[in-house]
Amino acid sequence: MVEARRLLAETDLTVETVGARVGYRDPGYFARRFRRAHGTAPLEWRRAGRTR
């Protein structure tokens, strides 16, 4: 998830592409795991400009 957070913060890659780059074939599963780990969806994380 560290790499996913970095990619979301520093690139314009889609959430689906970020998930694939960090090893999740299913974008929905990646989004669910991200939300469980961070309490927010990947796109919401990006929009908030969070880095940690």
N, CA, C and O of each residue as an XYZ file, in Angstrom:
208
protein
N       0.812     -1.202      0.000
C       0.000      0.000      0.000
C       0.854      1.265      0.000
O       0.391      2.324     -0.422
N       2.077      1.165      0.462
C       2.958      2.335      0.437
C       3.154      2.805     -0.998
O       3.068      3.999     -1.284
N       3.417      1.864     -1.897
C       3.608      2.215     -3.303
C       2.317      2.743     -3.912
O       2.349      3.680     -4.710
N       1.192      2.161     -3.551
C      -0.098      2.638     -4.061
C      -0.338      4.078     -3.628
O      -0.762      4.904     -4.437
N      -0.073      4.385     -2.375
C      -0.250      5.764     -1.900
C       0.665      6.716     -2.661
O       0.252      7.815     -3.030
N       1.900      6.297     -2.894
C       2.846      7.142     -3.625
C       2.350      7.398     -5.048
O       2.347      8.537     -5.516
N       1.937      6.350     -5.721
C       1.460      6.501     -7.095
C       0.216      7.382     -7.166
O       0.078      8.189     -8.086
N      -0.675      7.232     -6.213
C      -1.873      8.072     -6.199
C      -1.516      9.536     -5.974
O      -2.134     10.422     -6.562
N      -0.540      9.790     -5.142
C      -0.166     11.163     -4.808
C       0.683     11.821     -5.884
O       0.577     13.027     -6.105
N       1.526     11.041     -6.558
C       2.533     11.632     -7.435
C       2.289     11.449     -8.924
O       3.033     12.000     -9.735
N       1.265     10.690     -9.307
C       1.020     10.451    -10.730
C      -0.435     10.730    -11.064
O      -1.263     10.954    -10.182
N      -0.726     10.712    -12.347
C      -2.102     10.841    -12.825
C      -2.642      9.501    -13.304
O      -3.632      9.456    -14.035
N      -1.997      8.405    -12.895
C      -2.454      7.075    -13.288
C      -3.849      6.826    -12.728
O      -4.201      7.325    -11.659
N      -4.635      6.051    -13.460
C      -5.963      5.703    -12.964
C      -5.830      4.803    -11.744
O      -4.793      4.177    -11.524
N      -6.892      4.751    -10.960
C      -6.899      3.869     -9.793
C      -6.705      2.418    -10.236
O      -6.017      1.649     -9.565
N      -7.305      2.052    -11.349
C      -7.159      0.702    -11.875
C      -5.702      0.394    -12.201
O      -5.214     -0.695    -11.896
N      -5.006      1.344    -12.820
C      -3.603      1.159    -13.172
C      -2.733      1.084    -11.924
O      -1.813      0.269    -11.854
N      -3.019      1.921    -10.949
C      -2.271      1.879     -9.687
C      -2.440      0.511     -9.040
O      -1.463     -0.100     -8.606
N      -3.671      0.033     -8.976
C      -3.920     -1.290     -8.404
C      -3.143     -2.372     -9.121
O      -2.549     -3.242     -8.486
N      -3.146     -2.321    -10.450
C      -2.417     -3.317    -11.225
C      -0.916     -3.240    -10.968
O      -0.246     -4.269    -10.880
N      -0.398     -2.045    -10.850
C       1.046     -1.879    -10.618
C       1.486     -2.412     -9.258
O       2.637     -2.814     -9.087
N       0.581     -2.414     -8.305
C       0.952     -2.923     -6.980
C       0.471     -4.357     -6.756
O       0.527     -4.875     -5.641
N      -0.003     -4.992     -7.834
C      -0.266     -6.422     -7.775
C      -1.705     -6.876     -7.657
O      -1.947     -8.053     -7.390
N      -2.672     -5.989     -7.846
C      -4.076     -6.360     -7.768
C      -4.652     -6.422     -9.169
O      -4.681     -5.413     -9.874
N      -5.110     -7.596     -9.580
C      -5.703     -7.749    -10.913
C      -7.107     -7.157    -10.981
O      -7.532     -6.666    -12.027
N      -7.820     -7.208     -9.867
C      -9.206     -6.737     -9.816
C      -9.234     -5.346     -9.185
O      -8.938     -5.207     -7.998
N      -9.585     -4.315     -9.956
C      -9.599     -2.953     -9.405
C     -10.564     -2.782     -8.240
O     -10.292     -2.004     -7.325
N     -11.681     -3.493     -8.260
C     -12.634     -3.412     -7.158
C     -12.044     -3.963     -5.871
O     -12.245     -3.403     -4.794
N     -11.319     -5.060     -5.990
C     -10.683     -5.645     -4.809
C      -9.607     -4.706     -4.279
O      -9.479     -4.527     -3.067
N      -8.834     -4.108     -5.178
C      -7.826     -3.133     -4.748
C      -8.487     -1.983     -3.990
O      -8.007     -1.582     -2.930
N      -9.576     -1.457     -4.524
C     -10.259     -0.336     -3.876
C     -10.784     -0.737     -2.497
O     -10.696      0.040     -1.546
N     -11.332     -1.954     -2.388
C     -11.823     -2.421     -1.082
C     -10.687     -2.576     -0.082
O     -10.824     -2.179      1.075
N      -9.574     -3.146     -0.512
C      -8.423     -3.320      0.386
C      -7.844     -1.962      0.785
O      -7.458     -1.771      1.938
N      -7.781     -1.029     -0.147
C      -7.265      0.305      0.149
C      -8.172      0.986      1.179
O      -7.691      1.578      2.145
N      -9.480      0.897      0.965
C     -10.429      1.522      1.880
C     -10.318      0.903      3.273
O     -10.365      1.617      4.275
N     -10.173     -0.400      3.337
C     -10.048     -1.069      4.631
C      -8.769     -0.632      5.347
O      -8.765     -0.448      6.564
N      -7.693     -0.468      4.592
C      -6.405     -0.091      5.188
C      -6.359      1.379      5.601
O      -5.705      1.724      6.586
N      -7.049      2.250      4.855
C      -6.893      3.690      5.059
C      -8.180      4.437      5.417
O      -8.145      5.632      5.712
N      -9.294      3.745      5.392
C     -10.546      4.375      5.770
C     -11.129      5.303      4.718
O     -12.068      6.047      4.999
N     -10.585      5.266      3.515
C     -11.073      6.100      2.418
C     -10.755      5.413      1.099
O      -9.838      4.595      1.021
N     -11.513      5.747      0.069
C     -11.280      5.170     -1.250
C     -10.021      5.774     -1.878
O      -9.637      6.891     -1.531
N      -9.377      5.051     -2.796
C      -8.163      5.569     -3.427
C      -8.357      6.935     -4.095
O      -7.498      7.808     -3.970
N      -9.461      7.124     -4.792
C      -9.701      8.398     -5.469
C      -9.913      9.526     -4.459
O      -9.455     10.648     -4.675
N     -10.595      9.233     -3.377
C     -10.778     10.236     -2.330
C      -9.437     10.599     -1.691
O      -9.191     11.760     -1.362
N      -8.573      9.596     -1.520
C      -7.224      9.819     -0.980
C      -6.466     10.797     -1.890
O      -5.848     11.754     -1.425
N      -6.534     10.527     -3.190
C      -5.839     11.393     -4.149
C      -6.386     12.816     -4.095
O      -5.615     13.775     -4.054
N      -7.690     12.959     -4.094
C      -8.314     14.285     -4.083
C      -7.976     15.063     -2.826
O      -7.873     16.289     -2.861
N      -7.803     14.361     -1.718
C      -7.462     15.013     -0.444
C      -5.976     15.403     -0.396
O      -5.560     16.177      0.466
N      -5.181     14.859     -1.332
C      -3.766     15.191     -1.376
C      -2.963     14.611     -0.232
O      -1.947     15.179      0.168
N      -3.407     13.494      0.292
C      -2.718     12.868      1.418
C      -1.423     12.217      0.967
O      -1.299     11.771     -0.173
N      -0.464     12.170      1.874
C       0.815     11.536      1.566
C       1.132     10.388      2.503
O       2.064      9.629      2.233
N       0.404     10.230      3.582
C       0.679      9.123      4.508
C      -0.545      8.290      4.718
O      -0.506      7.314      5.466
